[in-house]
Amino acid sequence: MTQENEAKDEWEPKIIGFLCNWCSYTGADLAGTSRLQYPPNIRIIKVMCSGRVNPQFILKAFQEGADGILVSGCHPGDCHYIEGNYHARRKLTLLMDLLDYMGVDSKRFQMSWVSASEGQKFAEVVTTFTNQIKEMGPQTKLRGVK
Amino acid sequence: MIDFKALEAEIKATAKKWLESGEVKFVIGYEKSPESPIARPFFAHTPEDTEKLYWGPDCINNLTLYLVEEMKKKPKKGQPPFTHAVGIVVKPCDSRTIVELMKEHMVPRERVKIIGVISEESINPDKLYLALKNVPASQRRNIRFHDAGENFRITYQGGELSVPKKELEADKCKVCVVHKAVIADVFVGTGEIEFKPDDFSDIKELEEMSEEERWKYWEQQMSRCVRCYACRDACPLCYCEECVFDREKPYRWVEKSVQVRENSFYHLVRAMHLAGRCIDCGECQRVCPMEIPIRQLNRFLIKKAKDRFKVFSGMNAEEKPMFGTYDLDDPGEEIK
């Protein structure tokens, strides 16, 4: 930790992105092939559907040292599995509320709908989210470090 | 004024009838031991056993826990599946648990016979011990409750005392919205369904704190948790065959060490697993040896489920579980 404090200027947030295979991951791919610039802080985990994202994944990622988490899936109505993102919306918005209630900044956990053709939007979402997390500093509460 | 003796007699008669006719294999109810101030769970297997059944405001346990355990039993290989019914005595709040279990197909309606007791409120055992603190331990036997309007007349060996009902009332009963079993084969007692609006004022203070204050509060609570998992074991809706917190393979979700990071993970996941299902029977908080306010987490999710998805658990067995369904118009303004 002391190391981290000393090198505060060089501190880079770790961001985990859970992207759905059909829309957001392809969108991220498009951002890459279109040579759009976005921060390299995001580590992407491909899931088949945003509905696959269990609240435990989010909490575990925070526990293991993630500073921010982005869950991204198809726009409502566009889910490859018809209804997966609706289920994700129910589960994960409730988790956001619960994190907020526990006093863990729920802004560290963001959801966004990015379709396969929205490479530009993906780059924008990641850029604004990374800047936001940079301002907030390291996540220490659920990680259990002082 | 409620005559607990009369309610008890009705429960006994019904249980006896069911056991004699063989409709049920056994009846889950309460009994009173001479030593214990509060009633304990009791299983009546024969008509003679029903004499031991008891009813009073000190019937606190949510007995549906034992109902789930019976329903989870599987016959030996090659044997036909169990079809026997089980009788159970429920308070109005506990009846909502049965509805929730029926929603999840854990308890088929035909396998449970319900005695729904129309009751006013249960007592908080901690408050009872406090009220009895001046009674010598040797006299704390044969404790019985009598309704005397605003007060409970509590008799014990060699004496009696009068305690205002409000002083003994359990916290969960203050915010109860249902005073008659939602589902029952036989109703015991009289009274009509009466709804008191629940304004969630008990968690308002916490919600109005700043984020840092809230974390400080919860961090302090989480640091006290010893992770005995009593809250999980006492919960009738935590019935998974293999609990995620016991799993080692393929992935160990939570370490055994008792730290804030592991404890908050446990409590957050436990709360999420009960979101939209918890009926606020308060067993988790009652059994907690460290007196962690677990109900505050559950109550928050009950409130949010109501605000966001208009879901109020345990009222209608025809509904689908909250996370098993969705609405096209669910709010999602946080999602950018």
Interface residues (C-beta under 8 A of the other chain):
Chain A: P55 Q56 L59 K60 Q63 P76 E83 Y86 H87 R89 R90 K91 T93 L94 L95 M96 D97 L98 L99 D100 Y101 M102 G103 V104 D105 Q110 M111 S112 W113 V125 K141 L142 R143 G144
Chain B: L206 E207 M209 E211 E212 E213 R214 W215 K216 Y217 W218 E219 V244 W253 Q259 V260 R261 E262 S264 F265 L268 V269 A271 M272 A275 L297 F300 L301 K304 A305 R308 F309 M322 F323 Y326 D327 L328 D330 P331 G332 E334 I335 K336
